[in-house]
């Protein structure tokens, strides 16, 4: 297949493109290489893809309608994986417009490209953050998610609604994937594992929010990529049992599906930090702080729908994933 991967220089995008190329698919990658975090890291990820047979790169912003239309028209992808987004919960307090531009306007342009080019299947990244104020655990795609706690979460919920509309109106098979706290080698510098590792090695204190009373369903990057590829190959179909009297948010009478991709095994924040300390052989200095606006105390993924559909369950142990990340970090930064 020829697959368009947006956000190809990002953490998940680069890993997904690599996996597609390794199995023999052609990849058209698009990224604007913005400066939300270290551009050098994005370029280093991209360098591992460029020059490989079947890979083409387009430097463009999804908010640029003409650039997206041109990319679809020139490359005519069979399927699309939309991973580009303005990420981060707290950054929205500083720059809310970036989230609407990248995550809403940009996604609209992707949907339009899929519509006009007859794309066989659109897989797009949503987020566990859409569960917002929900507290019934584990989080299920069959729950309503109408109370987001951050603008980032609101834009991801918007993506799900927009995607369903296009699936309904134009018959575009569409699958949304709610990722749960992705980590691993080549990860994002604004994520906790990256931040904690760099600060512990530098002898600086780490900020521990909610006084350490967090739990996250940390999901290793290879498990995320496996889930993405399996759902890409499993084209969304209508649910023949869907009822408008009892609407199921995770399926539809349109060719639209939602799945969680999480490890299905929440890890307490203090245990997470202890695993980092053990892998580094150093104890962290901890600065305990209150819960931050927009944060949720716990996440826990119900992945039964994913398992039933594609026969896959993430299974990487947190200790193994952290050890692999730290090995990569030491190698990449010479730390």
C-alpha positions, 0 to 999 in steps of 0.5 A: 500500500501507499500510506500517508503518515502525518506527523512523520517526524514525531515520536509515534509518526516516525516509529509507524513509518519505519514499521510500514517501510519494513513490511514493504509499504510505501510511505508519504510522510508530512510534517511541519517540523515546528519548534514545540520541542527540539527540532533536532530530535525531529530531524534525527528521527526523519533522517532514519527514514529518508533515503529508504526505498518507498519513502517520500517526505513533504514539509508542510503544515496541515493547516495549509489547505493548498499544501494538503490538497497538493500532497493528496493529489500528487501522491494519491495514498491508498490509506492515511494515518493521521498522527500530526497534532499540537500535543501537550495539555499545559501548553494550551494555556499559553497558545490555545490557537495552535491547538485549533489550527493543527488539531481541528483545521488541519484534521479537516484538511485531512478529511477533505483529502480522504474524501476527494481521493477515495482513501480506503481507510483513515486511521487517526490518533485520538487520546486518553485525555478525552475521558476527562472528568470520567472516573469509572475505570477502566475507561471504555470506548463505549462510555460517553466522553462529554467533559474534557478537562483541557483544550487538547482533549477537546480538540481530540474529541472534536476529531472523533466527531468530525471523523464520524460525520465524514464516515456517515456522509461520505462512507469513508472507513474511519478508525480513531485510536485513543492512545494512553501515555506513550513512552519509549526510545525517541520519545518526546522531551515534554513527557515525564519519562524524558523529563525525569531521566534528563533531570535525574542525570543532571542532579536536578529535582523532578516535579512530581504533580498531585503529590505523587498520587497519579497513575498512568496506563503507560504504553510502550511505543512498539505496542502502539505501532503494532496496534496502529498497523493492525487497525490500519489493515482492519478496515472499519465497517458499520456495526449492524447492531448499532441502535439510535435508541441506545447509541454506542459511542464506540461504533456506528451505523457508519463505517466508524470505530473507536479503540483504546490502545493502552497497556491495560495495567496502570502504574502508580507514579511513584512506582514509575519513578522508582523504576527510572531510579533503578534503571539509572542507578540514581535517586531522584530529588523530588519536588512535590506539587499539587494537581495541575489544571487540565490533568487527570489523576488516573488513566486505565484502558479497557482494550477488549474492543481492540483485542476482539477486532484485531487480536492484539493486546499490548504487553510490554512491562514498564521495567523493560520499556524504561530500560530500553528508553534509558539505553537509547537516551544514554546513547543518543545524548552520550549521557 
